[in-house]
């Protein structure tokens, strides 16, 4: 299972940046699913080389700056 580094609450959905066990694309930008099982953002999940790249992509997908928080278990 992936370790969650950052979370952001956006409306009813939540975005997460997780660490993957891959060397080339180590970070995954993903989100919650709705009650039907579909992703809140159809563009997700995606993989990135850096956490900063995942954060910038999230802001581009949402269309506004995203406030990221560290989950309690990652501190």
N, C-alpha and C positions, 0 to 999 in steps of 0.2 A: 504494500500500500504506500502511496505517496505521502510525504510530509508537507503539511500546509505551512507556507511562510507568511503570507499576507491574505487578509480578507477585506472585502468592501461590500457594504450593504447598499444596494441601489434599488429603491422602490420595493417591490416584493421579492426580487431576486438577489442573490449574493454571488459575487465573483470571488475566485480564489486563485492564488498563484501557488503552485505546488512544485516540489522538487521531484524530478523523474530520475530513474536509474539509467540514464543515457549520458554519454559523454558529449555528443555533438549538439543535442538540443535538450539541455538539462532542466528547463523550466516549462511548466504547463499552465496556461491560462484557461481556466474552466469556470463553470457556473452551475447553479442549481437547476433542477428540472421543475416544470410545472406539474399540475395534477395528472396530465395526460402522459407524462414521461418525456416530453420534448424539452430541449434546452431553452432557457429564457432568451438567449442570444444565439441565433442560428449559426453564427460564425465560429462558435466555440465547440469543442476544445481545440486549442492550437498550442504548438510547441515553440519555444524561443531559446536562444543561446544565453541570454542574460535576464535577470529579474527586471532590470530597468527597461529592456525591450518589451517585456510582457506588460509592464505598467503603462508604457506609452501606447501600446496597442489597445489596451483596455480603454484609455481615454479617447482614442480615435473611434472605437466601436460605439461607446456611449455618447460621444459628442460633447463631453464636458470633463473637467478635471475630476479625478476619482480620489477620495480620501481612503488610504489604505491603513489597516490596523493589523497589529501582530496578534494572532490568537493566543489565548492564555497558555496552551500546552507547548507553544514554540518559544516562550520566553525563557 
